[in-house]
Amino acid sequence: MIISKKLASYNDLIKRMGSDKRVLATHVSLFTALFIFWQRGGFISPFAITRKTVMAYAKIASIATYHKCIRELDEYGYIRYQPSFHPAKGSLVYWPDWNKG
C-alpha cells in the first residue's frame, strides 16, 4: 500500500511537470533517476547521491547541464537539493512529501 502511494505521488509529479513550461526532458530524466535512487533506498528522505552515478542513470553527459537541472528542480520545488562539495560524501536530496500539511 505504501509503495503504491509513493508511485502515485511520483505519477502526480510527472503530470505536474508535463504542464510546467519551465521543465524540459532533461529535468524529467534527472527527476526519474532521482526517483529510482529514492526507491532503492527504501523511500527514505533525505538520500545521498553522487553526481557521476545520477548522470549515468539520467543519460546526462554534461556536468553543467546536470548542475543546472538539479538546481532548477530545487528552485521549482520538485526536490530539495543540498550539495555536499566533498568528493567522498554524496549530496543530499530531500523528496517532497505532498501529503504533509
Secondary structure, 3 states (H helix, E strand, C coil): CHHHHHHHHHHHHHHHHHCCCCCCHHHHHHHHHHHHHHHHCCCCCCEEECHHHHHHHHCCCCHHHHHHHHHHHHHCCCCEEECCCCCCCCEEEECCCCCCC
